[in-house]
């Protein structure tokens, strides 16, 4: 059977941030966030809006992760394509491959009837 290849690749948001807490401690962290941006839905005209949504998700994550964070800054960010493919078996509609065995069965039954009638 043939298998159909489906491309379900998506973009992952990767950012390097400088985080400052209220006690003066400053830290640099790397974040990787999976997004729902599919491979065909990212274009040059909507890339900035997708980046803005990812930045909002990142800020929510940073402030939820540690409540002592006062300030953060994004040092580097990018959208990275993560390849993911799935394979499905192609389902063929009933066609010639089912008609031929039925036709052969009917011919065999007809031949058996002719042989039995001559005996």
Number of C-alpha atoms within 10 A of each C-alpha: 7 10 11 12 12 11 14 13 17 20 20 19 21 18 20 16 19 16 18 17 15 11 9 10 9 14 11 13 12 13 13 15 15 14 15 12 16 15 16 10 11 15 10 6 8 10 12 12 10 18 15 11 11 21 16 12 14 20 15 11 13 17 14 11 10 10 10 12 18 13 14 17 12 16 12 11 17 13 21 13 14 13 11 11 9 11 11 10 10 11 10 9 8 8 8 9 10 10 11 11 11 12 11 11 12 12 12 12 12 12 12 11 11 11 10 9 8 6 5
